[in-house]
Amino acid sequence: VQYKLKLVLPNFNELKFILKDNFYLTVNNFSVQLQQSIMVFALGKWGAEIVLGAYAFCDKLLWGCRVLIIAVTNAVYPKGVKLYKESPQLWNAFRFRIKTLVTAVFLIGSLTMLLFPDVIIRILTGTEDPFAIQFLRAMALVPTVAALNCFNVLDLLIKNKNLAIFRISIILLFISMFCAYN
């Protein structure tokens, strides 16, 4: 009211353009969310409740790591675009420095999860859960791999290679579906 702003809904043609223009990235985001959930769905259907609970807990812990990585890449993206427009070499040097730093931080976290899963599970849940300890140990390196990969995806995004991002996400979705249900 103070700024006299009004809610203006986009018209059908604007929505159609947005969906068409961002189709690959939209499907990529949908695919990533499904990849995260497929194992939970599979365990819910064919696994024991105790295993599902342990996996879901560890998955949420790792999702927290991914959210931190996404926050870093969202913060880096504007500067990355600017550097890439100035010079691809500047972007590559900056990307290497940031990627090395972020990967080192998440490697320390991964090693902590790998070496001390029992302590982490006990602190976060207040119980001893052997399934959760096994899952956390098995999933411990995922944050490091995600940290390494996020800057590759950011590089593709800056270079406007949305189709490549889309294809990779679809392949990973099928791999995760195959692994979860076999």
C-alpha positions in Angstrom: 0.0 0.0 0.0 2.8 2.4 0.9 4.5 2.0 -2.5 1.2 1.6 -4.4 2.2 -1.8 -5.7 -0.4 -4.1 -7.1 -0.5 -7.8 -7.6 -0.3 -8.4 -11.3 -0.7 -12.0 -12.4 1.2 -12.9 -15.6 -1.0 -13.6 -18.6 -1.0 -17.0 -20.3 1.5 -16.0 -23.0 4.0 -14.8 -20.4 3.6 -18.1 -18.5 4.0 -20.1 -21.7 7.2 -18.1 -22.6 8.6 -18.6 -19.1 7.9 -22.3 -19.1 9.3 -22.7 -22.6 12.4 -20.6 -22.0 13.2 -22.3 -18.6 11.9 -25.8 -19.4 15.3 -27.5 -19.1 16.1 -25.9 -15.8 12.6 -26.6 -14.4 12.8 -30.2 -15.3 16.3 -30.4 -13.9 15.0 -29.0 -10.5 12.1 -31.5 -10.6 14.5 -34.3 -11.4 16.9 -33.4 -8.5 14.0 -33.4 -6.0 12.8 -36.8 -7.3 16.4 -38.2 -7.1 16.4 -37.3 -3.4 13.0 -38.9 -2.7 13.2 -42.1 -4.8 15.2 -44.1 -2.2 12.8 -43.0 0.5 9.9 -44.2 -1.6 11.6 -47.5 -2.4 12.5 -48.1 1.3 8.9 -47.1 2.3 7.5 -49.7 -0.1 9.9 -52.6 0.4 12.0 -51.8 3.5 11.5 -52.1 7.2 10.3 -49.0 9.1 13.5 -48.9 11.1 15.6 -48.8 8.0 13.4 -46.2 6.4 13.7 -44.0 9.5 17.5 -44.3 9.6 17.9 -43.6 5.9 15.5 -40.6 6.0 17.3 -39.1 8.9 20.7 -39.4 7.2 19.2 -38.1 4.0 17.9 -35.0 5.7 21.4 -34.5 7.2 22.9 -34.6 3.8 20.2 -32.4 2.4 21.2 -29.8 4.9 24.7 -30.0 3.4 23.3 -29.6 -0.1 21.3 -26.6 0.9 24.6 -25.0 2.2 26.2 -25.8 -1.1 23.3 -24.3 -3.0 23.5 -21.1 -0.9 27.2 -20.8 -1.8 26.6 -21.3 -5.5 23.7 -18.8 -5.4 26.0 -16.3 -3.8 28.8 -16.9 -6.4 26.6 -16.9 -9.5 26.3 -13.1 -10.0 30.0 -12.6 -9.6 30.7 -15.6 -11.8 28.6 -14.2 -14.6 30.4 -10.9 -14.4 33.8 -12.5 -14.4 32.9 -14.8 -17.3 31.7 -11.8 -19.4 35.0 -10.0 -18.6 37.1 -13.0 -19.4 36.5 -16.8 -19.2 40.0 -17.1 -17.7 39.1 -14.9 -14.8 36.0 -17.0 -14.2 38.0 -20.3 -14.4 40.6 -19.0 -11.9 37.9 -17.7 -9.5 35.9 -21.0 -9.9 39.0 -23.0 -9.1 39.7 -21.0 -5.9 36.1 -21.2 -4.7 35.7 -24.8 -5.6 38.9 -25.8 -3.8 37.8 -23.9 -0.6 34.2 -25.2 -0.6 35.3 -28.8 -1.4 37.9 -28.6 1.4 35.3 -27.5 3.9 32.9 -30.2 2.9 35.7 -32.8 2.8 36.3 -32.1 6.4 32.6 -32.6 7.1 32.5 -35.8 5.1 35.5 -37.2 6.9 33.9 -36.3 10.2 30.7 -38.2 9.2 32.8 -41.1 7.9 35.0 -41.4 11.0 32.5 -40.5 13.7 29.0 -41.4 12.5 28.1 -43.0 15.9 28.9 -39.7 17.7 26.9 -37.6 15.2 23.9 -39.9 15.4 24.0 -40.0 19.2 24.2 -36.2 19.4 21.5 -35.5 16.9 19.0 -38.3 17.8 19.9 -39.0 21.4 20.0 -42.8 20.6 22.3 -45.5 19.3 20.9 -46.5 15.9 23.1 -49.0 14.0 21.2 -48.5 10.7 21.6 -44.8 10.8 25.3 -45.2 11.6 25.7 -47.5 8.6 23.8 -45.2 6.3 25.7 -42.1 7.5 29.0 -43.8 7.0 28.0 -45.0 3.5 26.7 -41.6 2.5 29.5 -39.6 4.1 31.3 -38.6 0.9 28.1 -37.3 -0.8 28.6 -33.7 0.4 32.2 -33.6 -1.0 31.0 -35.0 -4.4 28.2 -32.5 -4.4 30.6 -29.6 -3.6 32.9 -30.7 -6.5 29.9 -31.0 -8.9 28.1 -27.8 -8.0 30.7 -25.6 -9.6 30.6 -27.7 -12.8 26.8 -27.2 -12.9 27.4 -23.4 -12.2 29.9 -23.3 -15.1 27.3 -24.9 -17.4 24.7 -22.5 -16.2 26.9 -19.4 -16.8 27.8 -20.7 -20.2 24.0 -21.1 -20.9 24.3 -24.9 -21.5 20.9 -25.7 -20.0 20.3 -28.6 -22.3 23.4 -30.3 -20.9 22.2 -29.8 -17.4 18.9 -31.2 -18.3 20.4 -34.3 -19.9 22.6 -35.0 -17.0 19.8 -34.7 -14.5 17.6 -37.1 -16.5 20.4 -39.6 -16.7 20.9 -39.3 -13.0 17.2 -39.7 -12.3 17.1 -43.0 -14.3 20.3 -44.2 -12.5 18.8 -43.4 -9.1 15.5 -45.1 -10.1 17.4 -48.2 -11.3 19.5 -48.4 -8.1 16.6 -47.8 -5.8 14.3 -50.4 -7.2 16.9 -53.1 -7.9 
